[in-house]
Amino acid sequence: MNVTASDDVEVVTSEGGAVPAGHKVAVRPVRAGSPVRKFGHVIGYATADIAVGEHVHSHNLAFGDHTGEPAAADAAPAWTDGLPTGVPTTFRGIRRPDGRVATRNVIAVASTVNCSATVCQRIASTIERAGLLDAWDGVDAVVPITHTTGCGLAVEGPDMDQLRRTLAGYAGHVNVAGLVVVALGCEMNQISAFLDAADLPAHLPVERLAIQEVGGTRATVEAGVAAVERLAAAIGPVEREDIGVDELVLGLNCGGSDGWSSLTANPALGVASDLLVAHGGTSVLAETPEIYGAEDLLLGRAEPATADRLRAIIARWEREIAAAGETLDNNPSPGNKAGGITTILEKSLGAVSKAGHAPLAAVYEYAQRIDTPGLGFMDTPGYDPVSVTGLIAGGANVVVFTTGRGSALGSQLVPVIKVATNTPLFERMRDDMDLNAGDVVDAGVPLADKGRELYELIVATASGRRTASEELGYGSQEFIPWMKGPTY
């Protein structure tokens, strides 16, 4: 197998063509102990001498230290240079009374505690089986928002605060037109305390139920269905209108990454993100463990105070991981490694490319309200559903999720666009994917063109086009708040 290196030198692999697709080969000799670079960044250190053409992976490459600070750079072109022109600058959105703009119109059924989760799920499934949604013009979905906590944690403390902030971010999300909150009755996360702390929009109609007060499971399911019917009648028809893309809040996420992620889907998403920011919109990257090793690419385009906030978050992760006796290099999963990613330092290079080249304008804590136009970063774990939960709770009204291995994830509350990094995955899982970025490699499609295509898909989806995950019914199990404290 022949490989063309960056300096146009032809390399013949020493394995005689046995290197898996998406994996790395050496284009220069590397001595044991020396750094191995990809895209100019250190992705690890050679654990043995590596010859030109040799397969580079876990057997001869290991994680190691990195500086994390941006190096001095020559003057670069403006970040908007080369972006496609003539793209749509409006979408068909739903303007709320408080001025915010929705991309979907849903009724949410939220549990205060895991003990009421089954009732919330049954309320939604009863409505679906009865076909009631078909008769409600303008209601896109009835969405159960359930979780595994709400009790067994301190009534006051960081985990309760984070649960309530995340749950309130969903319950009061701009896409929610009506809300039913279902409690058990005796839990730590009391319904009154939650609603008092939630700061829900004044125009949002809210119905509340407690299983122990209503009279048990069956009675509460019946009462919940009736409550949803009342809300649907009150909401009535909803009209979409032309609204500027500056009202879009785009969540950037990836999962099941592979060796193609950094070459196709992720940089294409970076182009789409830059297009949105260039037109006044907001785009937010997440997954702190998956910028580790490439944080310099964000720090180098942030104002000092913003850069310091990001440094503080990374330092906190380093302390907490070290205290647990772990390493951030545990992040690449077996699937990531099978797809050609060797270390977290390498994975992060691809992950950061989702954020394009716009200046970093804001840094948010988990599920914190997103309130600054431009590119932002949110502190979340790398675990896909927990990370996407934080972005949606913060206010993302559309999400793009890239995958090279085929992650199964979606949301009924906010549309999640799935982008395949390679064509075989797209063909194998067509029901799950909205866009193929594999043709960047297969057919030589320029990244700018693929980024434009993805941007236009984002606009169409925000205007009401349903995603693959919406058609498949994803979203009833994917609300997973980030909990870090003790369980009592």
C-alpha positions in Angstrom: 0.0 0.0 0.0 1.4 3.4 -1.0 0.8 6.5 1.2 1.5 10.1 0.2 3.1 12.1 3.0 2.6 15.8 3.5 5.8 16.6 1.7 4.6 14.5 -1.3 7.0 11.7 -0.5 5.5 8.3 -1.4 5.6 5.8 1.5 5.2 2.0 1.2 3.7 0.5 4.4 5.9 -2.1 6.0 2.9 -4.4 6.7 2.3 -4.8 3.0 -1.1 -3.2 3.0 -2.4 -4.7 6.3 -2.9 -1.3 8.1 -6.6 -0.9 8.8 -8.4 2.0 7.2 -8.3 5.2 9.3 -5.1 4.2 11.1 -1.7 5.9 11.0 1.6 5.1 9.3 4.9 6.8 9.9 6.1 9.1 7.2 9.4 9.8 9.0 11.5 7.5 11.3 10.9 8.0 15.0 13.3 6.9 17.8 12.0 5.3 20.9 11.0 7.9 23.5 10.6 10.7 20.9 7.4 12.6 20.4 5.0 11.5 17.6 3.3 14.4 15.8 0.0 14.6 13.9 -1.1 17.9 12.4 2.0 19.4 14.1 0.8 18.4 17.6 2.3 15.9 19.9 -0.1 12.9 20.2 2.2 10.7 22.3 5.6 9.2 22.5 7.1 6.2 20.7 7.6 3.2 22.9 9.9 1.6 20.3 11.8 2.7 17.2 9.3 3.3 14.4 10.4 3.0 10.8 9.0 4.8 7.8 5.8 3.1 6.6 5.2 1.3 9.9 1.8 1.1 11.5 1.6 3.6 14.4 -0.8 2.6 17.1 -1.1 1.3 20.7 1.7 -1.2 20.2 4.3 1.5 19.7 2.7 4.8 20.8 1.8 5.9 24.3 0.3 8.9 26.0 2.7 11.4 27.6 3.0 15.0 28.9 1.9 18.0 26.9 2.2 21.7 27.6 -1.4 22.7 26.8 -0.3 26.3 26.1 -0.4 28.0 22.7 3.0 28.5 21.0 3.9 31.8 19.6 2.4 32.0 16.1 2.9 34.1 13.0 0.1 36.4 12.0 -2.8 34.3 10.7 -5.5 35.1 8.1 -8.8 36.3 9.5 -10.9 33.4 10.7 -13.6 34.2 8.2 -11.3 34.0 5.2 -12.4 31.2 2.8 -15.9 30.7 4.3 -18.6 30.0 1.8 -20.7 32.9 0.8 -24.4 33.3 -0.2 -25.6 31.0 2.5 -29.1 31.2 4.2 -29.2 33.8 6.9 -32.8 33.1 8.2 -34.7 30.0 9.3 -38.3 29.3 10.1 -38.5 29.5 13.9 -41.1 29.9 16.6 -41.0 33.2 18.5 -41.9 32.9 22.2 -43.5 35.7 24.2 -40.2 36.3 26.1 -38.4 36.8 22.7 -36.5 33.6 22.6 -36.8 31.4 19.5 -37.7 27.7 19.4 -36.9 25.1 16.7 -39.5 22.6 18.0 -42.8 22.9 19.9 -43.1 20.1 22.5 -44.9 19.3 25.7 -42.5 18.0 28.4 -43.4 15.5 31.1 -40.6 15.8 33.7 -39.9 13.7 36.8 -38.5 15.2 39.9 -37.2 11.8 41.0 -36.5 8.4 39.5 -39.5 7.1 41.4 -41.8 9.0 39.1 -39.9 8.2 35.9 -42.1 5.2 34.9 -45.2 7.3 35.3 -43.8 10.0 33.0 -42.8 7.4 30.4 -46.3 5.8 30.5 -48.0 9.2 30.1 -46.0 9.8 26.9 -46.4 6.2 25.6 -50.2 6.3 26.3 -50.6 9.4 24.3 -48.5 7.9 21.5 -50.4 4.6 21.4 -53.7 6.5 21.4 -52.6 8.6 18.4 -53.5 11.8 20.2 -50.5 13.7 18.9 -51.8 13.5 15.4 -54.8 15.6 16.3 -52.7 18.4 18.0 -51.7 20.8 15.3 -48.3 22.4 16.1 -47.2 20.0 18.9 -44.2 18.1 17.6 -43.8 15.6 20.5 -44.7 14.8 24.1 -41.3 14.3 25.7 -40.7 12.4 28.9 -37.7 13.9 30.9 -36.7 11.2 33.3 -33.5 10.4 35.2 -32.0 8.1 37.8 -31.7 10.5 40.8 -33.6 13.1 42.8 -33.3 11.2 46.0 -30.3 9.6 47.8 -28.5 12.9 47.7 -28.3 15.8 50.0 -31.3 18.2 50.0 -28.8 21.1 49.7 -25.4 20.7 47.9 -23.6 20.8 44.6 -25.3 17.7 43.1 -28.8 18.8 44.0 -28.0 22.3 42.6 -26.7 20.7 39.4 -29.7 18.3 39.1 -32.1 21.2 39.5 -30.2 23.5 37.1 -30.1 20.7 34.5 -33.7 19.7 34.9 -34.8 23.3 34.9 -32.8 23.9 31.7 -34.9 21.2 30.0 -38.3 22.0 31.7 -37.9 25.7 30.8 -36.2 25.1 27.4 -37.4 27.4 24.7 -38.7 24.4 22.7 -41.1 23.5 25.6 -44.6 25.0 25.1 -46.2 23.2 28.0 -44.9 21.3 31.1 -46.2 18.6 33.3 -44.0 17.9 36.4 -44.6 14.5 38.1 -43.3 13.9 41.6 -43.5 10.9 43.9 -44.1 13.0 47.0 -41.5 12.1 49.6 -38.3 12.6 47.6 -35.4 14.9 48.4 -36.0 16.9 45.2 -39.4 18.2 46.4 -41.6 19.5 43.6 -42.2 22.9 45.3 -38.5 23.4 45.9 -37.6 22.5 42.4 -40.2 24.8 40.8 -39.2 27.6 43.1 -35.6 27.3 42.0 -36.3 26.6 38.4 -37.0 30.2 37.2 -39.3 29.0 34.5 -40.6 31.4 31.8 -43.6 33.3 33.0 -45.6 32.4 29.9 -45.0 28.6 30.3 -48.1 26.7 31.4 -47.2 24.2 34.1 -49.3 21.3 35.6 -48.0 19.4 38.7 -48.8 15.9 39.9 -47.7 13.8 42.9 -48.2 10.1 42.8 -48.8 9.7 46.5 -51.4 12.5 46.4 -53.2 11.6 43.2 -53.7 8.0 44.3 -51.0 5.8 42.7 -49.6 4.9 39.4 -52.7 4.3 37.2 -54.5 7.3 38.6 -51.4 9.5 38.0 -51.0 8.3 34.4 -54.6 9.1 33.7 -54.2 12.5 35.3 -51.0 13.1 33.4 -52.6 12.3 30.0 -55.5 14.6 30.9 -53.0 17.4 31.8 -51.2 17.0 28.5 -54.5 17.2 26.7 -55.4 20.4 28.4 -52.0 21.9 27.6 -52.3 20.8 23.9 -55.7 22.5 23.7 -54.3 25.7 25.3 -51.2 25.8 23.0 -53.3 25.6 19.8 -51.8 26.0 16.3 -48.2 27.4 16.1 -46.9 29.5 13.3 -43.3 29.5 12.2 -41.8 32.8 10.9 -38.6 33.9 9.2 -36.0 34.6 11.9 -32.3 35.4 11.6 -29.8 32.6 12.2 -28.3 34.8 15.0 -31.1 33.3 17.2 -29.7 29.7 16.7 -27.7 28.1 19.5 -25.7 25.2 18.1 -24.4 22.4 20.3 -21.2 20.7 19.0 -20.7 17.0 20.0 -19.1 13.8 18.8 -19.0 10.2 19.9 -17.7 6.9 18.6 -14.9 8.8 16.9 -12.4 7.2 14.5 -9.4 8.1 12.4 -11.6 9.9 9.8 -13.2 12.2 12.4 -10.4 14.8 12.2 -10.3 14.7 8.4 -14.0 14.8 7.4 -17.0 15.4 9.7 -15.4 17.4 12.5 -13.6 20.0 10.3 -16.7 20.2 8.1 -18.7 21.0 11.3 -16.1 23.6 12.1 -16.9 25.3 8.8 -20.6 25.2 9.6 -19.9 26.5 13.1 -17.8 29.4 11.7 -20.6 30.2 9.2 -23.2 30.4 12.0 -20.9 32.6 14.2 -20.0 34.8 11.3 -23.7 35.6 10.9 -24.2 36.4 14.6 -25.2 33.0 15.9 -23.9 31.0 18.9 -22.0 27.7 18.8 -20.8 25.8 21.9 -18.2 23.0 22.1 -18.1 20.6 25.0 -16.4 17.5 26.4 -13.5 18.7 28.5 -11.6 15.4 28.4 -11.7 15.6 24.6 -10.0 18.9 24.2 -7.2 17.8 26.5 -4.0 18.0 24.6 -5.5 20.4 22.0 -6.7 23.2 24.4 -4.0 25.4 23.0 -6.0 25.7 19.9 -8.8 27.3 22.0 -6.6 29.3 24.4 -4.8 31.0 21.5 -8.0 32.6 20.3 -9.5 33.7 23.7 -9.3 36.9 25.7 -7.2 36.5 28.8 -10.1 36.2 31.3 -11.9 33.6 29.1 -8.6 31.7 28.6 -8.1 31.7 32.4 -11.6 30.2 32.9 -10.8 27.4 30.5 -7.4 26.8 32.2 -9.1 26.5 35.6 -11.5 23.9 34.3 -8.7 21.8 32.8 -6.6 22.1 36.0 -9.6 20.9 38.0 -10.0 17.9 35.8 -6.3 17.1 36.2 -6.5 17.3 40.0 -9.7 15.2 40.2 -8.5 12.5 37.8 -5.1 12.3 39.6 -6.9 12.0 43.0 -8.9 9.1 41.7 -5.7 7.3 40.5 -6.9 7.6 36.9 -5.6 9.2 33.7 -7.4 11.2 31.0 -5.9 8.8 28.5 -8.5 6.3 29.6 -11.0 8.3 27.4 -10.4 6.7 24.0 -12.8 3.7 24.0 -12.1 0.3 22.5 -14.2 1.5 19.5 -12.1 4.7 19.2 -8.9 2.6 19.1 -10.3 0.1 16.6 -11.1 3.1 14.4 -7.5 4.4 14.5 -7.3 6.7 17.5 -4.5 5.9 19.9 -4.3 8.5 22.7 -6.6 11.3 24.1 -4.1 13.8 22.7 -4.8 12.6 19.2 -8.6 12.3 19.8 -8.7 15.9 21.1 -7.2 17.3 17.9 -10.2 16.0 15.9 -12.7 17.0 18.6 -11.5 20.6 18.7 -11.8 20.9 15.0 -15.6 20.9 15.4 -15.2 24.5 16.7 -13.7 25.9 13.5 -11.6 29.0 13.9 -13.8 31.6 15.5 -12.6 33.4 18.6 -13.5 31.7 21.9 -16.0 34.2 23.5 -17.3 32.4 26.6 -16.7 29.4 28.9 -19.6 27.8 30.8 -20.0 25.4 33.7 -22.1 22.3 33.1 -25.7 23.2 32.1 -25.1 26.9 32.7 -27.3 29.1 30.6 -25.7 30.0 27.3 -25.9 33.8 27.0 -23.0 35.0 24.9 -23.1 35.1 21.1 -20.1 33.6 19.3 -18.1 30.4 20.0 -18.3 29.1 23.5 -17.1 26.1 25.5 -19.0 24.1 28.2 -17.4 21.9 30.8 -18.9 18.4 30.4 -17.7 14.9 30.5 -16.9 13.1 27.3 -19.8 10.6 27.8 -22.1 11.5 25.0 -25.6 11.6 26.5 -24.3 13.5 29.6 -22.5 16.0 27.5 -25.5 16.6 25.1 -27.8 16.9 28.2 -25.6 19.8 29.5 -25.6 21.6 26.1 -29.4 21.3 25.7 -30.0 22.3 29.4 -27.8 25.4 28.6 -30.1 26.4 25.8 -28.9 24.8 22.6 -31.8 24.7 20.2 -30.1 22.4 17.6 -27.2 19.9 18.0 -24.8 18.4 15.5 -23.3 15.1 16.5 -20.5 13.5 14.5 -19.6 9.8 14.7 -17.2 7.4 13.0 -18.3 4.2 14.7 -22.0 4.7 14.8 -23.2 6.2 18.1 -26.9 5.9 18.7 -28.2 9.0 20.3 -30.8 11.7 19.8 -33.4 13.9 21.4 -37.1 14.7 21.0 -36.7 18.1 22.8 -34.0 19.4 20.5 -33.1 18.1 17.0 -29.8 16.2 16.9 -28.2 16.0 13.4 -26.0 12.9 13.0 -23.1 13.1 10.6 -21.1 10.0 9.6 -17.3 10.5 9.2 -17.0 7.7 6.6 -19.1 6.3 3.8 -19.2 2.6 5.0 -20.7 3.7 8.3 -23.2 5.9 6.5 -24.3 3.1 4.2 -24.4 0.6 7.1 -26.5 2.8 9.4 -28.5 5.0 6.9 -31.6 5.0 9.2 -29.5 6.7 11.9 -27.5 9.2 9.9 -28.5 12.5 8.4 -25.4 13.3 6.4 -22.3 11.6 5.0 -19.0 13.4 5.3 -17.1 10.4 4.0 -17.2 11.8 0.5 -14.6 14.4 1.6 -12.2 11.5 1.3 -14.0 9.2 -1.2 -14.8 11.8 -3.8 -12.5 14.7 -2.9 -15.4 17.0 -1.8 -13.8 20.2 -0.4 -14.3 20.7 3.3 -15.8 24.2 2.6 -18.4 22.6 0.4 -19.2 19.9 3.0 -19.4 22.5 5.7 -21.8 24.6 3.6 -24.0 21.5 3.1 -24.0 20.8 6.8 -24.8 24.5 7.6 -27.8 24.4 5.2 -28.9 21.2 6.8 -28.7 22.9 10.2 -30.9 25.7 8.9 -33.4 23.3 7.4 -33.6 21.2 10.6 -34.1 24.3 12.8 -36.9 25.2 10.4 -38.8 21.9 11.1 -37.1 19.2 9.0 -37.1 16.0 11.2 -33.9 14.3 11.9 -33.2 10.5 11.7 -33.1 10.2 15.5 -36.5 12.0 15.8 -38.0 9.5 13.2 -36.5 6.6 15.3 -38.0 8.0 18.5 -34.8 8.7 20.4 -34.9 11.0 23.3 -36.9 9.3 26.1 -33.7 7.8 27.7 -31.0 10.4 26.9 -31.6 13.0 29.7 -28.6 12.1 31.9 -27.5 14.9 34.3 -23.9 14.9 35.5 -23.7 13.8 39.1 -20.4 13.7 40.9 -21.0 13.6 44.6 -21.8 10.8 47.1 -25.0 8.7 47.0 -26.7 8.2 50.3 
